[in-house]
Amino acid sequence: KWYWLLALKSQVSIEGNYPLKFWRWKGYLIQYTSVGHEGPAVLLVHGFGASLQHFRDNISNIADEGHRVWAITLLGFGKSEKPNVDYSELLWSELLRDFIVDVVREPVHLVGNSIGGYICAIAAGLWPSLANSLVLLNSAGSVVPNYSFIPLSKEGRTSWLSRLQARLLLLFLRSRVGGILKGYYPTRTERVDKPLVDEIIRAVSSDHTVYVLQT
């Protein structure tokens, strides 16, 4: 019901600038935003642990240069739904494919950061007619197939031990978010501000199910 309430309030904005919208994909709610009314279509895809807010300082600049800009929050991240499914490169790539076809409705310039760049590259490789160009920002490389090393039962639920281990790991990572981000982006550590750290912590805390992903 929480995600349905978010959908009903889809005009909530990012820091008062961009409208947040929801698109239903395979029964799951996917958060996105769109800015601009003319020009080439650009789709921004965030990195691991982030959301479309990752591009909050870029969206308007790209739109002002004469583009229509979309930014999406991948399934399992941010305020998009977090179902207990088998997350994989193909799953996220198919999400981008269907978003381009169903929402954007024309080929796009794909822009991806970190794991988002990797997913964009896969999507562009599998469905080249949907990508006018590909921009990779500090892109991730190949990862372990299907990511999750937690075996899922036939009911699709993890064991209590795996859930406990995941929660302990999450508690540890929460205390290290700021330091980890500054280590990855040392040239502009001032960008690792409290709103960014709070948003990452809020995103992973908004669902009671915790998943451990191995890269």
N, C-alpha and C positions, 0 to 999 in steps of 0.2 A: 504494500500500500504506500510505502514511503516513496517509491519511484513513480507511482501514479500521481501522488501529490506534487512531486517535482515537475511532472509533465504538465499538470494543470497550471503550474506557475512558470511556464516556459519562457515568459518574457522577463524573468529576473535577469539582471545584467552582470557582466564581469566588471567590477569596480566602476559601475555606472556607465560603461561605454558600449558594450556589445550585448545584444539579446541572446539569451541561451534558449536553445530549442531542443526538442527530443524527437527522435526518429525510431520507429520500431523495426528491429531487424531480427528475424527468426524468433519473434516473441519477446525479445529483450529490448530495453530502452537504451538508446545511444544518444549521448549529449553532443551537440555541435553548435556552432555559431556561423553566421554568414554576414558579410559586410560588403557593400558596393553593389552597383546596379549595371555597370557596363565594363567592357574590357575582357581580357583573357581570364579564364578561371584558374585559380590557384587553390590547392588543398594542402593544408599544413597538418603534419602528423607528429605528435609529441614523442618524447623519449620515455624510458622505463621509469615507473614511479611517478610520472607527471600526469598532466591533463592538457586540455586545450588552452588553459591559462598560461601554459609554458610560453605561448606566443602573444601574451597580452600587450607587450610593447611593440610588436611587429605588425599586427593585423591592420591597424589604421594606416601605417606608413605604406604598406604594400597596396592597400586600397586607394590611397591618395595618389599613387603613381599610375592609376588607371587600370586597376584589376578588380575582379570580383573574387573575394577571399572567403574560403571555407576553412574552418578548423574543427577537428573532430577529437573526441575523447574515446579512445579505444575501449572495447569491451573489457571489463575487469579493472578499469582505472577510473580515478576521479569520481564524478557523479554519474557515469554510465553504470549500467547494471553489472553486478558481479556474481554471475551464476556459477555453480559448481560444475564446470565443464572441463574438458581436456583442452587447455590453451595450447595453441601451436602457431607456427609461422603461417601455415595455410589458413587457419581460422581467421586471423587478423587480416591477411591478404584478401580473403574473400569478403570480409567486411568492407575494406576499402573499395573493392570492385563494385559491390552492390551499392555503396554510398554514391559512387560516381555515377552509376547507371540510374539509380532511383531518385537521388536528391539533386545532384549537380546537373545531370542529364546531358553532359557533353564531356569530351576529353579535357583533362586538367594538366597543369604543371604541378607535379608532385614534389613536395618539400618535406623531408623527414629528418628528424634529429635522433641520434643514438639508435635505439632499437626501432624507432619509427622510420629511420632511414633505411634500415634493413628490410622492414616490411614493405616500404614503398618500392624498393628495388625489386623485391619478389613480385609485387603486383604489376610493376611495369614490364618485367620479364615475361610473366605469364599472359598478360593481356595488354600488349603494346599499343593496341588501338585506343586505349583509354588514357594514355600518358603522352602529352605533347613534349614534356621534358622531365628530367629527374634531377633534383637538387639534394645532395646528401650533406648534412651538417654533423660532423663528428660521428659518422655512422658506425653502428655496431656491425660485427661480422657474423659468421655462421655460429649458431648456438645449438645446444643439444636438442634433437628432435622432440617435439611435444613438451619441452621445457620441464614440466612438473615431474619430480622423481618420487612423489607420493603415490603409491598404488591406490587406485580407486576401486572400490568394491562394485558388485553388480548394481547396487542401489545408487552408486555414484557418490558415496560419502567416504571421507577419510577416517582413519582409525583415531581413537582418542589420544594415542601416543603421538601420532603425527601432528594432530591439532595442538597438543600441548607444546611440542617442540617448535611449531610455527609461531605460537604466541610468545614464547620466550625469546625467540629470535627477533620478533617484531618489537618487543619491549626494548631489546638491546639497540636495534637500529633507530628507534625513535630518538634515543638520547644522542645519536651520532649523526643525525640528518644534516645539520649545518656543517659539521666538519667534513663529511663525505662530499657534499656539494662543492665546498671550497677547494677540496683536493682535486676534483674533476675539472673545475673551471677556475684555475688559480689567477688568471689575468684580470678578472673583474670580480673579486670576492665580495665587493659591496652589493652586488646583485643578489647575493644570498641573504635576503632580508627576512625579517620576522613573518610578514605575510606569506612569502613563498614557503618557508618552513612549516608554518601553521597549516597552509593549504595541503601540503603533502601529508602531514600527520592526520589532518581531518579526513582526507580521502581514504586512507587505509584504515581509519577507525570507524567509518560510517556503515560498515557491514560486519555482521557477527562472524562471517566465515573468513578464515585466513588461509591463504595459499602460499606455499613456499615455491619460488621459481628458481631454477638453477640455470646459470648461463656460463 
